[in-house]
């Protein structure tokens, strides 16, 4: 995996499934796994300012901050604090709809702090905004698109929408029609609607997904995206990792006129 990362094909962050955990137990897991990935495998990176090992995070079963109604698959209300203190630069868990773990905040980039006394504290937060400093002792959360898809869902005479949550799988390959829905969700830094962030996700090792993600339908999607950009000269798109996306969020917050990254496709 390190060889692929070094060649620019992707990046590695941390994804954790845990259950009935404690604050001390979670901290030990994150620190141990973080250090193993960095020191044994040469993955992750050091923060250029603090020099600490840093990582992005996605919570297993979407149960960030103990947000499941039955209390399973987490156990730690104050999870954002522990993530931040162990080097997490941003959380990328959401969206999780139709699960009950879905936050009331959708299609947003925002900052939140957790509370040891109550679960699901990331249900509220402060939007990332132009020329506004990140709130102290809060973690950035980058959400993916969440909307309703009304295409091709007829049941007899009733049209039933499906949830569009940015999941790429063999039954739902990427397409330009889906891209237009992702774009309309308008995930952006407040005051910078011209920079739209589209965070997608997949379980690439599930049966059928690999053939889809590396197959003709996905290649066709990328061809259509490039063709669209060639016809619309003011439209520019970038393929970025989670870390690169977080850096672009900070660039948008600082008022940078265009993204500074080597990943520009157009």
N, C-alpha and C positions, 0 to 999 in steps of 0.2 A: 504493500500500500504506500509506503514511503517513496518508493521509486515512481509510482504514478503521480503522487503529490509533487515530487520534485520536478516532474516533467510538465506540470501545470494542468493536469487532468482533474484536479479536485482538491479537497482538503478533508481533514479529519477533525471532528469535534467530539463532544461527549453526549451520549444518549443513555439514560438510566431508568431501569425498571426496579422499583423497590416497594416494599409493603410493610406496614406496621413498624415503621422506622422511628428513630429518635433523632434529635438534633445532633448529638454526639456521633451516632452511627452514620448519619448522612455525611457529616463533615469528614469522618474517617474514610468513607467510601470514595468521596470526591477527591480528596487529597491523595489517596493511594493510587487511584486509577489515573489521575492527572499526572502524577510523578512517573508512573510506569510508562504511560504513553510517551512522555517527553524523554526520560532518561534511558529507557530500554529500547524504545522503538524509533526515537528521533522524530516524533510527531508533535503536534501543537506548536506553540511559539511563545516567546517572551514579550511582554509588554515593553515597548521601546522607552517608556517613561519610568515605570516602576521596576522593570526588570523581572517581574514575577511571571510565572507560567500562566498563560491565559487560555480560555476556551469558550466556545459557544455551547449552548445547552438545549436539548429537547427532552421533555419529561415523558417517560413511558406511560402508556394509557392516558395521556393528556392530563394526569392528575396533579398538575403543578399546585403547590401550596395546599395540598390536602383537599383538593376541590371536588372529589367525588362525594356524592350524597351519602354513600354508605361507608365512607372513610377508608376504603381500600386503596391499595397501590400507591400509598405515600405514607402518611402519618405525621408529617412535619408541616405545621402551619407556617413557620418562619423560614420557608425555603429560600426565598429571594435573598434574604440576608446572608445565608450560608453560601449560596451560589456566588454572590458578590465578593464575600470575604475569602473565598477559595480561588478567585481569579476569573470568574465568569464575566465576559464582556457584554453578553446579551443573551436573552432567552428567545427561542424560535418555536416554541411549542404550539401556539395557536395558529389557525383555528382548529377547534375540535368538534364543531357541530356535525351530527345531531346529538353528541354526548352532552350530558348535563354539566360537564366540566367547562363548556363554552362560556367565555366571559360576556358580559353585557357590552363591553367595548369590542367593536369589530372594525376591520379594515383600517387599522391604525398602527402607528409607531409611537410608543409612549413609555413613560418611566413609572415604576411602581415600587413601593416598599411593602414587605410582608409584616405580619403581626403575629407574634407567638400565641396570642390569645384567641385568634379567630382564623378560620380557613378562607381560602379563595380571595386573598387580599388584592390580587392582581385584577379583580373585577372592577377596580377603579384605578385611576392614575392621571398623569399629566402628559399631554401630548408633546412630542418633540416639536420644537418650533424654531423658526428662523431667528437668529441672534438672541436666543434665550439659552442660558447655561443649563446643563442637566442638573436636576435637583440632587442635593447632597444625599449620599447613602441610599440611593435608589438605583434599580437595575433597569436597563433598557430592554423593552420587549418589542420584537418585530413580528407583526402578524402577517399571515398570508391572506389571499383574497377569500371572501365569504359572501355568497349571493345565491339567488335562486336561478336555476336553469330550466327554462320552460320549453326547450327544444325536444321534440320527439318523445313526449311522455303521455301520449293519448291512451286512455283506458276506456274503451267504449266511446262515449261522447264526453267524457270528463278529461280535462287536461290537468295532469298532476305534475308539479315541478319536482325536480331533484335538487339536492343541495350541491352547489359548486364550491368546493373547499380547496382547490388547488392540488388534489391528490392525483398523481399520475400512476395508472395501473393498466393492466391489459384490457380491462373493460372500458377504460376511459383514457385513451392515449391523448397526448397533446395535439391540439388542432388550432387553426387560426380562429375559428369561432369561439373556442374556449379562451384564447388569448384576448379577444375583444372583451369578453366578460371580465377577465382578470384586470384588464386595463381600466374598465369602467368602475371597478371597486375603488380606484383612486387612492391607494395606500401611499401616503406622502408625509413629509415634514410640513407642519403647518406654516403657511407663508411661501411654500415652494411646490405648488401643485404641478409645475412643469417637470419635476423629477418624480416619476412613479416607480415604486418598488414592488416587484412581483416575486414573492417567496413561494416556491412550490415544494412538494414533498412526495416521497414514494417509499415503498418497501421493495427495493430492487431485487431481492433474492426470492420473492414469492414466485410460484409457478406462473409462467406466462409473462411476467413483468419484464424479464430480461429481453426476451424476444421482441417485446413491444418497444422498450426504451432504446434498443439498438437496431430496430427494424425500420421498414419502409415508411410507416406512418409517422414516426418521429422525424425521420430525415425529410419527409415532405413538409412537415411543420416548419422546420428550420429554413427550408428553401423558401416557403411562403413568407416567413418573417423577413428574410433578407430582401425578397422581391418588394415587399411593402416599403421597406426602408429606402430602396432605390427609387421608388416613385414619390416618396415624401421626404424631401431633403431636410426638413426640420425635425425629422424623427430619427433618433439615435438610440441604439440598444446595446446593452452590455451583458455578457455572461460573467457572473461573479460568484464566488464562494460566500458562505455565511460571514466570514471575517471581512471580506472585501465589501459586502453589502453594508455591514456595520460601519466601516470606515466611510463609505459614501453617505450614510445617514449623517455622520458628523460633518462631512464636507457641506452637505445641504444646510445643516444647522448654522454653519459658519458663514454662509452666503457665497460660497464659491460659485462662480458663474457656470462652469461646466465640470463634470467629474474628472478627477485626475486619476486615471487608471490605464493600464496597458491592455485592458480587455476589450477595448472598443471594437465592435464588429463593423461599424460604419463610420 
